[in-house]
């Protein structure tokens, strides 16, 4: 079923003003209280590709504590934010 709303005796400027007033508070709320970003998890293959290293090297880095991994069942994941944090800037 299609709902149709017809507006009578309202100018486009008045309609725009009504829409602006209706959206102002929800938009302000989103700007002041943004929803937290959900953590993105990467697979071993994605991390090895991202860092341009082999899977055995990635495993070695995990064992040496250079990168933190997480296991869920038989699968191993890495937090994207922690991979980014693991990269350190080198100054020459």
N, CA, C and O atoms as CSV, one atom per row, in Angstrom:
chain,resi,resn,atom,element,x,y,z
A,1,UNK,N,N,0.839,-1.170,0.000
A,1,UNK,CA,C,0.000,0.000,0.000
A,1,UNK,C,C,0.893,1.244,0.000
A,1,UNK,O,O,1.882,1.298,0.730
A,2,UNK,N,N,0.556,2.208,-0.789
A,2,UNK,CA,C,1.352,3.430,-0.932
A,2,UNK,C,C,0.726,4.542,-0.096
A,2,UNK,O,O,-0.465,4.830,-0.210
A,3,UNK,N,N,1.548,5.157,0.744
A,3,UNK,CA,C,1.107,6.324,1.502
A,3,UNK,C,C,1.488,7.575,0.729
A,3,UNK,O,O,2.642,7.741,0.335
A,4,UNK,N,N,0.524,8.448,0.516
A,4,UNK,CA,C,0.779,9.696,-0.191
A,4,UNK,C,C,0.384,10.841,0.729
A,4,UNK,O,O,-0.716,10.868,1.282
A,5,UNK,N,N,1.298,11.779,0.878
A,5,UNK,CA,C,1.023,12.977,1.668
A,5,UNK,C,C,1.062,14.173,0.737
A,5,UNK,O,O,2.045,14.406,0.034
A,6,UNK,N,N,-0.013,14.916,0.747
A,6,UNK,CA,C,-0.066,16.111,-0.077
A,6,UNK,C,C,-0.003,17.330,0.825
A,6,UNK,O,O,-0.657,17.383,1.867
A,7,UNK,N,N,0.780,18.291,0.419
A,7,UNK,CA,C,0.922,19.517,1.194
A,7,UNK,C,C,0.207,20.641,0.467
A,7,UNK,O,O,0.425,20.871,-0.723
A,8,UNK,N,N,-0.648,21.333,1.199
A,8,UNK,CA,C,-1.387,22.450,0.625
A,8,UNK,C,C,-1.017,23.720,1.375
A,8,UNK,O,O,-0.796,23.707,2.586
A,9,UNK,N,N,-0.956,24.791,0.645
A,9,UNK,CA,C,-0.724,26.118,1.210
A,9,UNK,C,C,0.564,26.213,2.027
A,9,UNK,O,O,0.593,26.831,3.092
A,10,UNK,N,N,1.634,25.590,1.510
A,10,UNK,CA,C,2.946,25.705,2.143
A,10,UNK,C,C,3.964,25.966,1.035
A,10,UNK,O,O,3.954,25.307,-0.005
A,11,UNK,N,N,4.819,26.914,1.271
A,11,UNK,CA,C,5.825,27.256,0.264
A,11,UNK,C,C,7.009,26.301,0.389
A,11,UNK,O,O,7.199,25.681,1.436
A,12,UNK,N,N,7.794,26.183,-0.656
A,12,UNK,CA,C,8.997,25.345,-0.565
A,12,UNK,C,C,9.934,25.801,0.553
A,12,UNK,O,O,10.579,24.971,1.194
A,13,UNK,N,N,10.014,27.095,0.791
A,13,UNK,CA,C,10.879,27.612,1.853
A,13,UNK,C,C,10.368,27.180,3.229
A,13,UNK,O,O,11.157,26.825,4.105
A,14,UNK,N,N,9.046,27.213,3.415
A,14,UNK,CA,C,8.465,26.774,4.690
A,14,UNK,C,C,8.688,25.275,4.904
A,14,UNK,O,O,8.965,24.836,6.020
A,15,UNK,N,N,8.568,24.502,3.834
A,15,UNK,CA,C,8.809,23.058,3.917
A,15,UNK,C,C,10.269,22.792,4.288
A,15,UNK,O,O,10.560,21.954,5.141
A,16,UNK,N,N,11.168,23.506,3.645
A,16,UNK,CA,C,12.588,23.353,3.953
A,16,UNK,C,C,12.874,23.728,5.403
A,16,UNK,O,O,13.671,23.064,6.067
A,17,UNK,N,N,12.239,24.774,5.897
A,17,UNK,CA,C,12.407,25.196,7.285
A,17,UNK,C,C,11.896,24.126,8.252
A,17,UNK,O,O,12.540,23.849,9.264
A,18,UNK,N,N,10.758,23.532,7.950
A,18,UNK,CA,C,10.209,22.459,8.801
A,18,UNK,C,C,11.135,21.242,8.828
A,18,UNK,O,O,11.366,20.646,9.880
A,19,UNK,N,N,11.657,20.887,7.660
A,19,UNK,CA,C,12.575,19.745,7.591
A,19,UNK,C,C,13.849,20.047,8.368
A,19,UNK,O,O,14.349,19.194,9.103
A,20,UNK,N,N,14.371,21.249,8.209
A,20,UNK,CA,C,15.599,21.643,8.915
A,20,UNK,C,C,15.408,21.595,10.425
A,20,UNK,O,O,16.271,21.094,11.147
A,21,UNK,N,N,14.284,22.111,10.902
A,21,UNK,CA,C,14.008,22.093,12.340
A,21,UNK,C,C,13.861,20.662,12.853
A,21,UNK,O,O,14.306,20.347,13.957
A,22,UNK,N,N,13.242,19.803,12.056
A,22,UNK,CA,C,13.053,18.409,12.466
A,22,UNK,C,C,14.345,17.613,12.510
A,22,UNK,O,O,14.475,16.681,13.304
A,23,UNK,N,N,15.293,17.968,11.671
A,23,UNK,CA,C,16.561,17.240,11.613
A,23,UNK,C,C,17.641,17.820,12.509
A,23,UNK,O,O,18.624,17.144,12.815
A,24,UNK,N,N,17.470,19.059,12.930
A,24,UNK,CA,C,18.522,19.739,13.685
A,24,UNK,C,C,18.886,19.005,14.975
A,24,UNK,O,O,20.067,18.767,15.232
A,25,UNK,N,N,17.904,18.646,15.781
A,25,UNK,CA,C,18.187,17.992,17.068
A,25,UNK,C,C,18.796,16.601,16.891
A,25,UNK,O,O,19.797,16.308,17.545
A,26,UNK,N,N,18.242,15.722,16.033
A,26,UNK,CA,C,18.884,14.405,15.859
A,26,UNK,C,C,20.305,14.498,15.316
A,26,UNK,O,O,21.176,13.733,15.731
A,27,UNK,N,N,20.551,15.430,14.391
A,27,UNK,CA,C,21.907,15.581,13.861
A,27,UNK,C,C,22.869,16.096,14.925
A,27,UNK,O,O,24.015,15.654,14.996
A,28,UNK,N,N,22.409,17.018,15.740
A,28,UNK,CA,C,23.242,17.546,16.820
A,28,UNK,C,C,23.587,16.433,17.810
A,28,UNK,O,O,24.710,16.364,18.311
A,29,UNK,N,N,22.622,15.571,18.086
A,29,UNK,CA,C,22.846,14.444,18.997
A,29,UNK,C,C,23.904,13.501,18.442
A,29,UNK,O,O,24.767,13.028,19.182
A,30,UNK,N,N,23.839,13.227,17.143
A,30,UNK,CA,C,24.840,12.361,16.516
A,30,UNK,C,C,26.233,12.981,16.548
A,30,UNK,O,O,27.227,12.276,16.724
A,31,UNK,N,N,26.301,14.283,16.382
A,31,UNK,CA,C,27.605,14.952,16.394
A,31,UNK,C,C,28.219,14.983,17.785
A,31,UNK,O,O,29.437,14.870,17.924
A,32,UNK,N,N,27.396,15.136,18.816
A,32,UNK,CA,C,27.931,15.216,20.178
A,32,UNK,C,C,28.157,13.848,20.799
A,32,UNK,O,O,29.041,13.695,21.642
A,33,UNK,N,N,27.376,12.848,20.400
A,33,UNK,CA,C,27.499,11.491,20.959
A,33,UNK,C,C,27.573,10.473,19.830
A,33,UNK,O,O,26.611,9.738,19.609
A,34,UNK,N,N,28.695,10.411,19.105
A,34,UNK,CA,C,28.780,9.439,18.014
A,34,UNK,C,C,28.795,8.011,18.553
A,34,UNK,O,O,29.280,7.747,19.653
A,35,UNK,N,N,28.255,7.107,17.756
A,35,UNK,CA,C,28.261,5.700,18.152
A,35,UNK,C,C,29.688,5.181,18.106
A,35,UNK,O,O,30.448,5.546,17.209
A,36,UNK,N,N,30.064,4.334,19.060
A,36,UNK,CA,C,31.434,3.810,19.049
A,36,UNK,C,C,31.673,2.933,17.822
A,36,UNK,O,O,30.794,2.189,17.387
A,37,UNK,N,N,32.874,3.039,17.283
A,37,UNK,CA,C,33.247,2.226,16.136
A,37,UNK,C,C,33.397,0.774,16.568
A,37,UNK,O,O,34.009,0.482,17.596
A,38,UNK,N,N,32.847,-0.112,15.792
A,38,UNK,CA,C,32.999,-1.530,16.095
A,38,UNK,C,C,34.373,-1.988,15.620
A,38,UNK,O,O,34.802,-1.655,14.515
A,39,UNK,N,N,35.050,-2.748,16.460
A,39,UNK,CA,C,36.400,-3.220,16.146
A,39,UNK,C,C,36.360,-4.132,14.922
A,39,UNK,O,O,35.492,-4.996,14.806
A,40,UNK,N,N,37.307,-3.927,14.016
A,40,UNK,CA,C,37.414,-4.772,12.835
A,40,UNK,C,C,38.490,-5.823,13.090
A,40,UNK,O,O,39.585,-5.506,13.555
A,41,UNK,N,N,38.169,-7.068,12.782
A,41,UNK,CA,C,39.100,-8.173,12.970
A,41,UNK,C,C,39.601,-8.653,11.614
A,41,UNK,O,O,38.840,-8.750,10.651
A,42,UNK,N,N,40.884,-8.946,11.560
A,42,UNK,CA,C,41.515,-9.402,10.331
A,42,UNK,C,C,41.980,-10.840,10.485
A,42,UNK,O,O,42.335,-11.269,11.583
A,43,UNK,N,N,41.977,-11.583,9.391
A,43,UNK,CA,C,42.476,-12.960,9.402
A,43,UNK,C,C,43.999,-12.949,9.253
A,43,UNK,O,O,44.602,-11.911,8.981
A,44,UNK,N,N,44.604,-14.115,9.435
A,44,UNK,CA,C,46.053,-14.236,9.270
A,44,UNK,C,C,46.462,-13.839,7.853
A,44,UNK,O,O,47.449,-13.133,7.647
A,45,UNK,N,N,45.675,-14.311,6.879
A,45,UNK,CA,C,45.983,-14.025,5.477
A,45,UNK,C,C,45.892,-12.523,5.192
A,45,UNK,O,O,46.740,-11.976,4.486
A,46,UNK,N,N,44.871,-11.856,5.737
A,46,UNK,CA,C,44.720,-10.418,5.523
A,46,UNK,C,C,45.881,-9.643,6.140
A,46,UNK,O,O,46.386,-8.694,5.538
A,47,UNK,N,N,46.305,-10.045,7.342
A,47,UNK,CA,C,47.402,-9.344,8.013
A,47,UNK,C,C,48.717,-9.575,7.271
A,47,UNK,O,O,49.499,-8.641,7.088
A,48,UNK,N,N,48.963,-10.813,6.845
A,48,UNK,CA,C,50.207,-11.084,6.127
A,48,UNK,C,C,50.246,-10.303,4.812
A,48,UNK,O,O,51.304,-9.817,4.411
A,49,UNK,N,N,49.111,-10.184,4.149
A,49,UNK,CA,C,49.052,-9.406,2.911
A,49,UNK,C,C,49.244,-7.915,3.199
A,49,UNK,O,O,49.969,-7.228,2.480
A,50,UNK,N,N,48.598,-7.425,4.244
A,50,UNK,CA,C,48.697,-6.018,4.625
A,50,UNK,C,C,50.134,-5.628,4.957
A,50,UNK,O,O,50.597,-4.553,4.577
A,51,UNK,N,N,50.831,-6.507,5.664
A,51,UNK,CA,C,52.208,-6.221,6.081
A,51,UNK,C,C,53.250,-6.716,5.071
A,51,UNK,O,O,54.448,-6.503,5.255
A,52,UNK,N,N,52.789,-7.371,4.013
A,52,UNK,CA,C,53.681,-7.935,2.981
A,52,UNK,C,C,54.701,-8.892,3.580
A,52,UNK,O,O,55.897,-8.812,3.300
A,53,UNK,N,N,54.197,-9.802,4.413
A,53,UNK,CA,C,55.049,-10.835,5.020
A,53,UNK,C,C,54.390,-12.190,4.792
A,53,UNK,O,O,53.211,-12.272,4.449
A,54,UNK,N,N,55.168,-13.249,4.986
A,54,UNK,CA,C,54.619,-14.595,4.826
A,54,UNK,C,C,53.879,-15.020,6.093
A,54,UNK,O,O,54.046,-14.425,7.158
A,55,UNK,N,N,53.062,-16.057,5.955
A,55,UNK,CA,C,52.342,-16.572,7.119
A,55,UNK,C,C,53.288,-17.099,8.197
A,55,UNK,O,O,53.039,-16.870,9.381
A,56,UNK,N,N,54.387,-17.811,7.823
A,56,UNK,CA,C,55.329,-18.234,8.871
A,56,UNK,C,C,55.974,-17.050,9.612
A,56,UNK,O,O,56.187,-17.119,10.823
A,57,UNK,N,N,56.279,-15.982,8.895
A,57,UNK,CA,C,56.833,-14.786,9.543
A,57,UNK,C,C,55.815,-14.188,10.499
A,57,UNK,O,O,56.167,-13.780,11.606
A,58,UNK,N,N,54.564,-14.132,10.086
A,58,UNK,CA,C,53.508,-13.629,10.960
A,58,UNK,C,C,53.416,-14.474,12.223
A,58,UNK,O,O,53.303,-13.933,13.323
A,59,UNK,N,N,53.464,-15.788,12.076
A,59,UNK,CA,C,53.439,-16.673,13.232
A,59,UNK,C,C,54.608,-16.433,14.163
A,59,UNK,O,O,54.459,-16.464,15.384
A,60,UNK,N,N,55.782,-16.192,13.576
A,60,UNK,CA,C,56.979,-15.896,14.372
A,60,UNK,C,C,56.809,-14.585,15.138
A,60,UNK,O,O,57.191,-14.496,16.305
A,61,UNK,N,N,56.243,-13.575,14.495
A,61,UNK,CA,C,56.030,-12.285,15.149
A,61,UNK,C,C,55.046,-12.417,16.306
A,61,UNK,O,O,55.194,-11.757,17.334
A,62,UNK,N,N,54.046,-13.272,16.133
A,62,UNK,CA,C,53.076,-13.503,17.220
A,62,UNK,C,C,53.786,-14.173,18.396
A,62,UNK,O,O,53.592,-13.776,19.545
A,63,UNK,N,N,54.613,-15.192,18.111
A,63,UNK,CA,C,55.339,-15.896,19.176
A,63,UNK,C,C,56.300,-14.967,19.912
A,63,UNK,O,O,56.487,-15.093,21.122
A,64,UNK,N,N,56.909,-14.030,19.178
A,64,UNK,CA,C,57.858,-13.085,19.784
A,64,UNK,C,C,57.154,-11.928,20.492
A,64,UNK,O,O,57.805,-11.113,21.146
A,65,UNK,N,N,55.830,-11.852,20.365
A,65,UNK,CA,C,55.075,-10.809,21.055
A,65,UNK,C,C,55.039,-9.478,20.336
A,65,UNK,O,O,54.663,-8.464,20.924
A,66,UNK,N,N,55.428,-9.468,19.066
A,66,UNK,CA,C,55.393,-8.218,18.305
A,66,UNK,C,C,53.965,-7.847,17.904
A,66,UNK,O,O,53.625,-6.672,17.767
A,67,UNK,N,N,53.147,-8.872,17.722
A,67,UNK,CA,C,51.752,-8.677,17.333
A,67,UNK,C,C,50.878,-9.570,18.203
A,67,UNK,O,O,51.215,-10.730,18.441
A,68,UNK,N,N,49.756,-9.034,18.680
A,68,UNK,CA,C,48.808,-9.783,19.509
A,68,UNK,C,C,47.778,-10.473,18.609
A,68,UNK,O,O,47.222,-9.851,17.704
A,69,UNK,N,N,47.528,-11.757,18.863
A,69,UNK,CA,C,46.509,-12.493,18.100
A,69,UNK,C,C,45.423,-12.978,19.050
A,69,UNK,O,O,45.618,-13.046,20.263
A,70,UNK,N,N,44.274,-13.313,18.471
A,70,UNK,CA,C,43.121,-13.792,19.236
A,70,UNK,C,C,42.582,-15.041,18.557
A,70,UNK,O,O,42.457,-15.087,17.333
A,71,UNK,N,N,42.270,-16.035,19.341
A,71,UNK,CA,C,41.782,-17.296,18.805
A,71,UNK,C,C,40.304,-17.446,19.143
A,71,UNK,O,O,39.881,-17.253,20.283
A,72,UNK,N,N,39.533,-17.797,18.119
A,72,UNK,CA,C,38.134,-18.155,18.300
A,72,UNK,C,C,37.968,-19.517,17.648
A,72,UNK,O,O,37.971,-19.634,16.423
A,73,UNK,N,N,37.823,-20.547,18.476
A,73,UNK,CA,C,37.776,-21.909,17.946
A,73,UNK,C,C,39.096,-22.241,17.289
A,73,UNK,O,O,40.152,-22.136,17.912
A,74,UNK,N,N,39.039,-22.644,16.029
A,74,UNK,CA,C,40.252,-22.988,15.283
A,74,UNK,C,C,40.827,-21.793,14.529
A,74,UNK,O,O,41.895,-21.902,13.925
A,75,UNK,N,N,40.146,-20.671,14.555
A,75,UNK,CA,C,40.557,-19.525,13.751
A,75,UNK,C,C,41.333,-18.516,14.580
A,75,UNK,O,O,41.093,-18.353,15.777
A,76,UNK,N,N,42.271,-17.838,13.919
A,76,UNK,CA,C,43.097,-16.810,14.553
A,76,UNK,C,C,42.762,-15.477,13.903
A,76,UNK,O,O,42.710,-15.359,12.679
A,77,UNK,N,N,42.533,-14.468,14.752
A,77,UNK,CA,C,42.208,-13.134,14.265
A,77,UNK,C,C,43.129,-12.104,14.897
A,77,UNK,O,O,43.773,-12.357,15.915
A,78,UNK,N,N,43.175,-10.938,14.268
A,78,UNK,CA,C,43.965,-9.819,14.752
A,78,UNK,C,C,43.087,-8.580,14.728
A,78,UNK,O,O,42.290,-8.403,13.807
A,79,UNK,N,N,43.226,-7.715,15.737
A,79,UNK,CA,C,42.486,-6.467,15.744
A,79,UNK,C,C,43.204,-5.488,14.818
A,79,UNK,O,O,44.413,-5.281,14.932
A,80,UNK,N,N,42.446,-4.889,13.899
A,80,UNK,CA,C,43.033,-3.959,12.935
A,80,UNK,C,C,43.688,-2.780,13.645
A,80,UNK,O,O,44.740,-2.306,13.215
A,81,UNK,N,N,43.078,-2.304,14.725
A,81,UNK,CA,C,43.649,-1.160,15.451
A,81,UNK,C,C,44.986,-1.520,16.084
A,81,UNK,O,O,45.883,-0.679,16.151
A,82,UNK,N,N,45.131,-2.752,16.546
A,82,UNK,CA,C,46.395,-3.178,17.155
A,82,UNK,C,C,47.482,-3.376,16.098
A,82,UNK,O,O,48.658,-3.132,16.367
A,83,UNK,N,N,47.097,-3.816,14.901
A,83,UNK,CA,C,48.076,-3.953,13.818
A,83,UNK,C,C,48.601,-2.568,13.457
A,83,UNK,O,O,49.804,-2.384,13.268
A,84,UNK,N,N,47.694,-1.594,13.363
A,84,UNK,CA,C,48.124,-0.229,13.063
A,84,UNK,C,C,49.041,0.312,14.162
A,84,UNK,O,O,50.032,0.984,13.879
A,85,UNK,N,N,48.700,0.013,15.416
A,85,UNK,CA,C,49.507,0.491,16.541
A,85,UNK,C,C,50.871,-0.198,16.599
A,85,UNK,O,O,51.830,0.366,17.124
A,86,UNK,N,N,50.958,-1.414,16.061
A,86,UNK,CA,C,52.216,-2.157,16.086
A,86,UNK,C,C,53.252,-1.569,15.132
A,86,UNK,O,O,54.456,-1.747,15.315
A,87,UNK,N,N,52.765,-0.868,14.114
A,87,UNK,CA,C,53.678,-0.244,13.167
A,87,UNK,C,C,54.271,0.996,13.810
A,87,UNK,O,O,53.538,1.884,14.248
A,88,UNK,N,N,55.582,1.061,13.870
A,88,UNK,CA,C,56.267,2.172,14.525
A,88,UNK,C,C,57.000,2.988,13.485
A,88,UNK,O,O,57.554,2.443,12.530
A,89,UNK,N,N,57.001,4.277,13.669
A,89,UNK,CA,C,57.680,5.183,12.750
A,89,UNK,C,C,59.180,5.154,13.029
A,89,UNK,O,O,59.620,5.227,14.176
A,90,UNK,N,N,59.941,5.048,11.961
A,90,UNK,CA,C,61.399,5.049,12.082
A,90,UNK,C,C,61.901,6.378,11.527
A,90,UNK,O,O,61.543,6.779,10.419
A,91,UNK,N,N,62.730,7.049,12.307
A,91,UNK,CA,C,63.302,8.320,11.850
A,91,UNK,C,C,64.751,8.088,11.469
A,91,UNK,O,O,65.511,7.455,12.202
A,92,UNK,N,N,65.115,8.605,10.322
A,92,UNK,CA,C,66.499,8.483,9.847
A,92,UNK,C,C,67.218,9.780,10.024
A,92,UNK,O,O,68.397,9.884,9.684
